[in-house]
Amino acid sequence: MENENELGSITRREMLAGSAIAVAALAITKVTGSQVAAVAPAVTPVASAGVSFSVNGKAINLEMDTRTTLLDALREHMHLSGTKKGCDHGQCGACTVLVNGRRINSCLSLALQHQDDLITTIEGIGTPENLHPMQSAFIRHDGFQCGYCTPGQICSAVAVLEEIKAGVPSHVSADLKGPMVFSNAEFRERMSGNICRCGAYSNIAQAAAEVAVAKG
Amino acid sequence: MKPFTYERAETPAQAAIAASKPGAKFLAGGTNLLDLMKLQIETPTHLIDIGRIGFDKIQPTSDGGLRIGALVRNTDLAADERVRKDYAILSRALLAGASGQLRNKATTSGNLLQRTRCPYFYDTNQPCNKRAPGSGCAAIAGFSRQLAVIGCSDACIATHPSDMAVAMMVLDAVIETVKPDGSMRQIPITGFYRLPGNTPHLETTLEKNELITSVLLPAPVGGVHVYHKVRDRASYAFALVSVGAILFKDGSGKIAVGGVAPKPWRNPSAEELIRSGAKEFTSKLMEGARPTSENAFKLILVERAIDGILKEDRS
């Protein structure tokens, strides 16, 4: 029971970090225990470079491996773990962030491509004390189950409302030239780059509809 | 991803000079290139980021057309008022492709140059003449439902994945480039894509490190613009078959088909048969097709998609 209580007091993140260390320790034991002579792997020099941008209103300067994606820079260098890594290939949308107000897949962008850009992550959309209307609506309408895709869904949904307001057409817009109007069909089409394996789509659409109506 | 050095070009001239470095590659939006680099299908050792060298405007040309900068984002091109009004087929094709996030990042030239989505090209455990020339093609005897039925060869049956390029083919777009020595040229889109033959790794007629600067659209031709995409889900999926069409009041038209070949498939001499109906036109357009048993349905699908478009236009 004592152990259970201890487990209850640590966060999921700490638990996962602890497990990773345990696994790493096992791996080391295995290698040192083998009879195979250690061969130094061929080392390819790693190039690094610098970039400066703003994240959630804060100026950031980073020097890092050139291969670092914007997603990895946010999560691993700035420890903004709200943005999630799902597929890492631009297929799921869990990594969606806003760059200069426009949504992109942060996994398919090098951090170095964002010199001087203004980046907004879920941490900059709202805070627990001061939720963005889209975040409140997601809670009211139960727009998630496991929550993994939710930061991407919310960033994307916020941007979709702006895109409709700006008159950007979509695949389902009947008239390319007319003003764009929020509808369930428009929202669903525009959100097709955000996958939810729990299947909370209907509730997500209801949440966005409420915000769209409230904004007029 | 293999290590690479990175350079942020400030001007086209700087980009052109940098291109002479061994292993150099241009990086525009990166939505396709970075994906392929993660899988080590693309392994450049030097990336030249051209995201800030200009070429990001859509401007009118003296003959009434439009010059689309190579780095204009897909979203901006689809939403441009002139494109929506006079080149609706292009807006429609762009909006049928990818997702909102990808269209915000992907560029006009990158869209033209995107690589096939053939699953055997992506699976580095499989032979693929496009990825590893001479290694063979696992697709021909493999799962080929999505793959090409025409223009393909015994070495490769990959399709070109772009929706935008299908519209560009119908619009008779011209691709403008600059070479590393500073010389410029114009390539009509009909001469831009190569068929695979025995060299499927060579996909376009661009020379090494030749940079696309813009795409020219001729003056608007009017007509009814249609882009019809048939796919396995309603959104965010590559085409099984897509049809881009501009149809005129006199019954004539211009039609290209996507999802069936290594390039957007068009045959202007077949277009004389559009008035005779979908069956006659399609059999001429798809003459010489060599489908597999898994994708022969695409020939029927093309005809039915075109039939639907023609009937709707005439009703």
Contacts between the chains, C-beta under 8 A, distances in Angstrom:
chain1	res1	chain2	res2	distance
A	44	B	2	7.2
A	44	B	3	5.1
A	45	B	3	6.7
A	46	B	3	5.1
A	47	B	3	5.8
A	47	B	4	6.5
A	47	B	5	4.5
A	47	B	6	6.7
A	49	B	5	8.0
A	49	B	6	5.0
A	65	B	3	7.8
A	66	B	3	7.2
A	66	B	4	5.9
A	66	B	5	6.6
A	66	B	6	4.3
A	66	B	47	7.5
A	67	B	1	4.5
A	67	B	3	6.8
A	67	B	4	7.2
A	69	B	34	7.2
A	88	B	38	6.9
A	89	B	35	5.4
A	89	B	38	7.0
A	90	B	31	6.1
A	90	B	35	6.2
A	90	B	99	8.0
A	90	B	101	7.4
A	90	B	102	6.2
A	93	B	99	7.0
A	93	B	101	6.3
A	96	B	101	5.7
A	102	B	75	7.6
A	102	B	104	4.6
A	103	B	100	6.4
A	103	B	101	5.1
A	103	B	104	6.2
A	104	B	101	5.3
A	104	B	104	5.3
A	104	B	105	4.8
A	105	B	31	7.3
A	105	B	101	4.8
A	105	B	102	6.6
A	105	B	105	7.2
A	108	B	30	6.2
A	108	B	31	4.8
A	108	B	34	5.3
A	108	B	35	6.1
A	108	B	102	7.6
A	108	B	105	7.0
A	109	B	30	5.9
A	109	B	34	7.2
A	109	B	105	6.6
A	110	B	6	7.4
A	110	B	27	7.5
A	110	B	30	6.4
A	110	B	34	6.7
A	110	B	47	7.8
A	110	B	49	7.8
A	112	B	6	5.4
A	112	B	8	7.2
A	112	B	49	6.9
A	113	B	27	7.3
A	113	B	30	6.4
A	113	B	49	5.9
A	113	B	51	5.8
A	115	B	8	6.5
A	115	B	52	7.8
A	156	B	100	7.1
A	156	B	101	7.0
A	159	B	100	7.4
A	160	B	100	6.9
A	163	B	100	6.9
A	166	B	79	7.9
A	167	B	79	7.0
A	168	B	75	6.3
A	168	B	78	7.6
A	168	B	79	4.7
A	169	B	78	6.6
A	169	B	79	6.3
A	169	B	84	6.7
A	169	B	91	6.5
A	169	B	95	6.2
A	170	B	95	5.8
A	171	B	92	7.8
A	171	B	95	4.5
A	171	B	96	5.4
A	171	B	235	6.5
A	173	B	95	7.8
A	176	B	84	4.5
A	176	B	88	5.6
A	176	B	91	5.5
A	176	B	92	7.3
A	177	B	81	7.9
A	177	B	84	5.6
A	177	B	85	6.3
A	188	B	235	7.7
A	189	B	234	7.7
A	189	B	235	5.4
A	190	B	100	5.3
A	191	B	100	7.7
A	192	B	99	5.7
A	192	B	100	7.8
A	192	B	234	7.7
A	192	B	235	3.6
A	192	B	236	4.0
A	193	B	98	7.5
A	193	B	99	2.5
A	193	B	100	5.6
A	193	B	101	4.8
A	193	B	102	6.6
A	193	B	236	5.8
A	194	B	99	7.9
